[in-house]
Amino acid sequence: MTDRRQTLARLTPLVLSAALDPYRWEDFLSELGRLAGGVRTHIFGHDFHSGTNLGLLGSGYDPFAVATYGDYYYDKNAWAEGFVKADVGVPVHSEWMCRRERLESTEFYNDWVRPQEDIVGGGGALLFKEEGRMIALGGNIRRKDIERLEDPWMDLVADMIPFVRHAFEVNRALAGKEVEKAGFAVAQNAQTAVFLLGRDGRLLHVNQYGEAMLAAGDRVGLDLLGRLDLADRRASARLSEAMLRLTCGGLAAPLAFPADRSAEMICRIAQMDASVTEFAMQGIILGMQQERGVLVTISRSPTQDALPVALCAAHRLTSAEAQVAILLADGRIPSEIAAERQVSVHTVRNQIKAALSKCGVRRQADLVREVERLRQKP
């Protein structure tokens, strides 16, 4: 397992814990900052129409600074105005949000940023943006650490965006308006099926949207032993493989199966430990006090079918290069892509190099950002 894979393996269960219990976001932010080498991490929201602070969760910041942000500095945040102009799901540097020369002339910098060891570096990504409201994941880096930490931090943000966005959707699916009461607004049309399985694959809990999918029976169902089963045979086999990989301590990449002619269903899988999450929210009683389980979430991706076409049109990629770039953005490594596409790893690496060249970028993280940018376009 590569360092990137090890980091994702550590962070993904924490994100999914936060999906089930919003109070676990602070644990995720703390570990995210630690694995990034000491980056101050945060999730914050802002409503520009009303000037309303939608909340700030942070790790590594001075507690007094966090309190004063909510009381006073939220509408003086020099980065926020530029941040909201970014594309959803695309990482941007702090310098892009607000030029450093301009930042240093503001009250926000002199009274909030500089006293915290001059944390002018870093960056983040918008998780959601709608009607003047934004929710963002970001991090701040001390000026003296920018050269050492900023590029790896931005790569880590790019890796985590799909998981964090999905976790917010699960928050809403499970808790409804409770997430907004805690200060966060997410997409109103999020429809996410949530299935919690035991280690043997048997269903322990399902949310209302998941129940509707089971009742329809055209995409998911239960076998004779009460185990979750996907109607798409290929996807079902991959789900079984992912379950086995998780029980062996591995990490399962997202998988997709057809929804209709215009969309796909995206299935994400992560291991859950009953000891790290309070499952009592919304009256859920799961009976898995001593058991490690698996969380499976399924949501519709209406733009997925158009994504390869958009990549080919924007950068003149071949169909194979576009598909490989998308799989890379979904968290696969070259060996997994090669097995999925039934080609050699050498072929996949050549296709990645070609995609990098045609997209005008040098690093795989930058290619992932471009895929996510096009994925979010209407």
PyMOL commands that set and color helices and strands:
alter all, ss='L'
color gray80, all
select helices_A, chain A and resi 3-20+22-35+63-71+73-76+80-83+94-97+100-103+107-116+143-175+178-181+208-216+233-247+274-276+281-283+304-315+319-329+334-341+345-359+364-376
alter helices_A, ss='H'
color red, helices_A
select strands_A, chain A and resi 40-47+52-59+92-93+121-130+133-141+192-197+203-206+220-222+228-230+255-260+263-273+292-301
alter strands_A, ss='S'
color yellow, strands_A
deselect
rebuild
show_as cartoon
